Each structure stands twice: as C-alpha cells, then as structure tokens.
Amino acid sequence: MAEIILVTSGKGGAGKSSFTAGISRALAADGKKVLAIDCDIGLRSLDLLLGVSDKVVFDWGDLLLGRCTAEQAVVSAEVDLLAAPSRFNDAFTPEAVSETVKPFKSKYDYIFIDSPAGIDRGFELAAASAEKAVVVSTPDSICVRSCSRAFDELAKLGVSDVRLIINMFEVKPVCKHKLLNIDQCIDETGVQLLGVVPRDPNLGYCSVTGNIPGEFSPSTLAFSRIAKRIKGKRVPLVCE
C-alpha cells in the first residue's frame, strides 16, 4: 500500500514541483513504484518536469468526471503521472478527489501529490488524500513564514505528520547573513527537517527541458539521500 505524501510550500517559487519530480525519480531509481499527481489546476508543470508532456491525453479531472478509465488517465513512465486539469470544475471537491486517488493506493509504493501555491481551494483538494506532507521552503524569511502558515493549515485538515525540506540552499549567502541558516528555518517553521537540497543550476536547466540532472549533481545526491530517509534509513540530513 502506498504512502500518500503531499508536497506543498505555502507560496510559489519554493521549488515544490521540482522537488516532487526529483524525489519521485530517486525512489523510482531505487526500484519503488511511484505515482506523481499534479494538483496545480490550470498551471500544471509536472508533465514538463518529468519529460512526458507529449504523452498527456487525459488528466485526473477526466477520471473523476468519468470521461476516461484509470489506465487511460495515467501516463506510464519511470515515474507514473496523473496530470492536472486545465480548469476547476464544481465536481472537484475534497471528497471526490480523495475517492479518485484511493484506488491507486494498492498499486504503488509512494504517491506524491504536488500542491498548488497558496492555501486556498486547490490546497484543500491536494491535501484531501494525504497521509503525510512535505513542506518545501527556500531559506528566506518570506518563504519560511508562508511554510509555517501551511503547516498550521495542514494541522486543521488532519495532516499531522509533516516534514520540512530546505530547498536551494547556499552556504555563502547564509554566512553573509543574507539567508537563514538551517536551524533558523527549523525554528521559524516549527517543522522537523527531512533534508536539504542545495542550489543546483543544472536542475533549473533540466526543469525546462525535462531532462534528468547528472548522477553526481548536487540535487541528485540530495534527492537520493532524502529518498533513503523517507524509506526509514538513517543517513545524514545534508550532503557532505
């Protein structure tokens, strides 16, 4: 049975979709069966990040509305994908989305749900099926504050198992007190740290092309380490 993990950030630009793609690939490379669900309705990007945009015909909205079967809705690849609808529909309620996701739980080891930015309607739809959550934050005060708010909203929705990812981390700006350090991010969000992803220029390029960063790129090594921690292994929080 799959662990269903929400990936959220509270605001845009934190890199939650890139994290969803990266951690999904890392777990798939380790032999796990992974489904990524894009809940960023109207602004979907996971199909581009996973390099499967040309294969998308249906989305989970079509499945929910009975326009296709589950087999038709899922884009099969290294990481399977349920793409986001292009627009909202009144039938998209938290209960309906949860029922749509439920049958996939027995078919995968991990299901990652990529939440839209903000904590409004789309956030509630994305969180409806989640058992756990990962809050992605860059090490700046604005993003950290938004993540703290997202954490509070998750608690209201009954998602209590939440972990923090510090994304785009750079040592030099931290040393110059231009960005928050790791302890400050933890203290200000109040969320237990799962891992740190360093800033990786190659990851930004790959996000545009749908390619995969190199085996030894900083982000790839970080995602591999975080994947091990998700599976319960004891490994250091940061890459050495």
TAWOGI-V855145 format. One record per helix or strand of 3 or more residues. SS is the DSSP state (~ for helix, > for strand). FROM is the first residue (numbers start at 0). LEN is the number of residues. If there is no record, write none. Layout:
ss=<SS | SS>
from=<FROM | FROM>
len=<LEN | LEN>
//
This chain:
ss=<> | ~ | > | ~ | ~ | ~ | ~ | > | ~ | > | ~ | > | ~ | > | ~ | ~ | > | ~ | ~>
from=<2 | 15 | 33 | 45 | 52 | 59 | 69 | 79 | 93 | 109 | 120 | 131 | 140 | 160 | 170 | 181 | 191 | 200 | 217>
len=<6 | 14 | 5 | 4 | 3 | 5 | 4 | 3 | 14 | 5 | 7 | 7 | 16 | 9 | 5 | 8 | 7 | 9 | 13>
//
